[in-house]
Amino acid sequence: MSDRIPKQNWPVVLRTNELTLRPLRIRDRAKWFAVRAENRDWLTPWEATLPKVPEHIDGGDLISKRPSFFEMVRIYNREGRSGRTISLAIWQGPNLIGQITMGGIIYGALRGAHIGYWIDRRFANRGFTTQAVEVVTAYGFHELGLHRIEINLRPENGASRRVAEKAGFILEGDRPRFLHIDGAWRDHICFVKENPAIK
């Protein structure tokens, strides 16, 4: 397998029998904000937060600010075209029900990435998140030629653990203080799926 970055066909649109996964668009702003507002309490314990960066670090003030919706869409499109991050809104018919991101995409000798996701509480426990993980994983393996994809989740997040297991990811081990979540560095457990076609 070449270590060159595969040419990206952007925007990526993936489908299952029930879902369409596609990049967020500017016109999705109202729906995205409505779903996020409706699910604030449901998502907050699992959401990534930004740690404080010491003032002496150049650019620290920029690193500590969340982008606007318009900036987020622009960043995701740039990252998608470059092949570094594939972030897709999850749609069930006309309903925006979540978002999934395959980020940290690395080629060369590693050929890996990690997946993160969130789901609207009203659509949880219906298999939609598992479907999204499966189709994004298949894209990473078959279209990008990745060898290894990780899902890192907090040990107390039983629903997310079930998604990883149902999608065929295997528990690999602990990641102490791995990500800044809900205001602090939190322990995670790592689930991994490998691509049997990459030797």
C-alpha positions as CSV (number, residue, x, y, z in Angstrom):
1,M,0.0,0.0,0.0
2,S,1.4,3.4,-0.9
3,D,2.1,5.9,1.9
4,R,0.7,8.7,-0.2
5,I,-2.5,10.4,1.0
6,P,-5.4,9.1,-1.1
7,K,-7.1,11.7,-3.3
8,Q,-10.2,13.0,-1.5
9,N,-13.5,13.2,-3.3
10,W,-15.2,15.9,-1.2
11,P,-17.8,16.2,-0.1
12,V,-18.1,12.6,1.2
13,V,-21.7,11.3,1.4
14,L,-22.3,7.9,3.0
15,R,-25.6,6.0,3.2
16,T,-27.1,3.1,5.1
17,N,-30.7,1.8,4.6
18,E,-31.9,4.3,7.2
19,L,-29.3,7.1,7.3
20,T,-27.5,9.7,5.2
21,L,-24.2,11.0,6.4
22,R,-22.9,14.2,4.8
23,P,-20.9,17.3,5.8
24,L,-22.6,20.1,7.6
25,R,-23.7,23.0,5.4
26,I,-24.3,26.6,6.3
27,R,-28.0,26.1,5.8
28,D,-28.0,23.4,8.5
29,R,-27.2,26.0,11.2
30,A,-30.7,26.3,12.6
31,K,-31.3,22.5,12.8
32,W,-27.8,21.9,14.3
33,F,-28.3,24.6,17.0
34,A,-31.8,23.3,17.8
35,V,-30.6,19.7,18.3
36,R,-27.6,20.8,20.3
37,A,-29.8,23.0,22.6
38,E,-32.3,20.2,23.0
39,N,-29.6,17.8,24.0
40,R,-27.3,20.1,26.1
41,D,-27.7,18.2,29.4
42,W,-27.6,14.8,27.7
43,L,-24.3,15.6,25.9
44,T,-22.4,17.8,28.4
45,P,-20.9,14.9,30.4
46,W,-19.3,13.4,27.3
47,E,-18.4,16.6,25.4
48,A,-14.8,17.6,24.7
49,T,-13.8,20.8,26.3
50,L,-10.8,23.0,25.8
51,P,-8.1,23.2,28.5
52,K,-6.6,26.5,29.5
53,V,-3.4,27.1,27.6
54,P,-0.7,29.1,29.4
55,E,-0.6,32.7,28.2
56,H,3.1,32.5,27.3
57,I,2.3,30.0,24.6
58,D,2.0,31.8,21.2
59,G,-1.5,31.4,19.9
60,G,-2.9,30.1,23.2
61,D,-5.8,32.5,23.1
62,L,-6.8,31.1,19.7
63,I,-6.5,27.5,20.9
64,S,-8.9,28.2,23.8
65,K,-11.8,29.5,21.8
66,R,-14.5,27.4,20.1
67,P,-15.2,28.3,16.5
68,S,-18.5,29.8,15.3
69,F,-20.8,27.5,13.3
70,F,-19.6,29.1,10.1
71,E,-16.0,28.6,11.1
72,M,-16.7,25.0,12.1
73,V,-18.2,24.3,8.7
74,R,-15.3,25.9,6.9
75,I,-12.7,24.0,9.0
76,Y,-14.5,20.7,8.5
77,N,-14.6,21.3,4.7
78,R,-10.9,22.2,4.6
79,E,-10.0,19.2,6.8
80,G,-12.1,16.9,4.6
81,R,-10.6,18.0,1.4
82,S,-7.1,17.5,2.9
83,G,-8.0,14.0,4.1
84,R,-7.1,14.8,7.8
85,T,-10.7,14.7,9.2
86,I,-14.0,13.4,7.9
87,S,-16.8,15.0,9.9
88,L,-20.4,14.2,8.8
89,A,-23.8,15.1,10.1
90,I,-26.1,12.1,10.6
91,W,-29.6,12.4,9.0
92,Q,-32.5,10.1,9.4
93,G,-34.8,11.4,6.7
94,P,-35.3,15.2,7.3
95,N,-34.0,14.9,10.9
96,L,-30.5,15.9,11.9
97,I,-29.9,13.3,14.7
98,G,-26.2,13.5,15.4
99,Q,-22.7,13.9,14.1
100,I,-19.7,11.5,13.6
101,T,-16.1,12.4,13.0
102,M,-13.2,10.3,11.8
103,G,-10.2,12.4,12.8
104,G,-6.5,12.3,13.3
105,I,-6.2,10.5,10.0
106,I,-2.6,9.5,9.5
107,Y,-1.0,7.6,6.6
108,G,2.5,6.3,6.2
109,A,3.5,3.4,8.5
110,L,0.6,4.0,10.9
111,R,-2.4,4.4,8.6
112,G,-4.8,5.1,11.4
113,A,-7.6,7.3,12.7
114,H,-10.1,7.7,15.6
115,I,-13.8,8.0,15.6
116,G,-16.0,10.2,17.8
117,Y,-19.8,10.7,17.7
118,W,-22.8,12.2,19.4
119,I,-26.5,11.4,19.0
120,D,-29.8,13.2,19.7
121,R,-31.3,11.6,22.8
122,R,-34.6,11.1,21.0
123,F,-32.9,8.8,18.5
124,A,-30.6,6.9,20.9
125,N,-30.8,3.2,21.5
126,R,-32.2,2.6,18.0
127,G,-29.0,1.4,16.3
128,F,-28.4,4.6,14.4
129,T,-25.0,5.4,16.0
130,T,-23.8,1.9,15.4
131,Q,-24.8,2.1,11.7
132,A,-22.9,5.4,11.4
133,V,-19.8,4.0,13.0
134,E,-20.0,0.9,10.7
135,V,-20.3,2.9,7.5
136,V,-17.6,5.4,8.5
137,T,-15.3,2.6,9.5
138,A,-15.9,0.9,6.1
139,Y,-15.1,4.1,4.3
140,G,-11.8,4.4,6.3
141,F,-10.8,0.9,5.5
142,H,-12.0,0.5,1.9
143,E,-11.6,4.0,0.5
144,L,-8.7,5.4,2.6
145,G,-6.8,2.1,3.1
146,L,-6.5,2.7,6.9
147,H,-5.1,-0.2,9.0
148,R,-6.4,0.8,12.4
149,I,-9.3,2.9,13.7
150,E,-9.8,3.7,17.4
151,I,-12.8,4.7,19.5
152,N,-11.8,6.2,22.8
153,L,-14.6,6.6,25.4
154,R,-15.1,7.2,29.0
155,P,-15.5,3.9,31.0
156,E,-18.8,5.1,32.5
157,N,-20.4,5.7,29.1
158,G,-22.1,2.4,28.7
159,A,-24.1,3.4,25.7
160,S,-21.0,4.4,23.8
161,R,-19.3,1.2,24.8
162,R,-22.2,-0.8,23.4
163,V,-21.9,1.1,20.1
164,A,-18.2,0.2,19.8
165,E,-18.7,-3.4,20.7
166,K,-21.7,-3.8,18.3
167,A,-19.6,-2.3,15.5
168,G,-16.9,-4.9,16.0
169,F,-14.3,-2.8,17.9
170,I,-12.3,-4.7,20.5
171,L,-11.2,-3.3,23.9
172,E,-7.5,-2.7,23.8
173,G,-6.9,-0.9,27.1
174,D,-6.9,2.1,29.3
175,R,-6.0,5.7,28.4
176,P,-5.5,7.6,31.7
177,R,-6.3,11.3,31.6
178,F,-6.6,11.0,27.8
179,L,-9.0,13.8,26.7
180,H,-10.3,17.0,28.2
181,I,-14.0,16.3,28.7
182,D,-16.6,18.3,30.6
183,G,-13.9,20.5,32.1
184,A,-11.2,18.1,33.2
185,W,-8.7,15.5,31.9
186,R,-10.7,12.2,31.9
187,D,-9.7,8.6,31.8
188,H,-10.8,6.7,28.7
189,I,-10.8,3.1,27.4
190,C,-9.7,2.4,23.9
191,F,-11.5,0.2,21.4
192,V,-9.8,-0.8,18.2
193,K,-10.8,-2.3,14.8
194,E,-8.2,-3.4,12.3
195,N,-8.5,-3.7,8.6
196,P,-7.7,-7.3,7.6
197,A,-7.0,-6.3,4.0
198,I,-3.9,-4.2,5.0
199,K,-0.9,-6.4,5.4
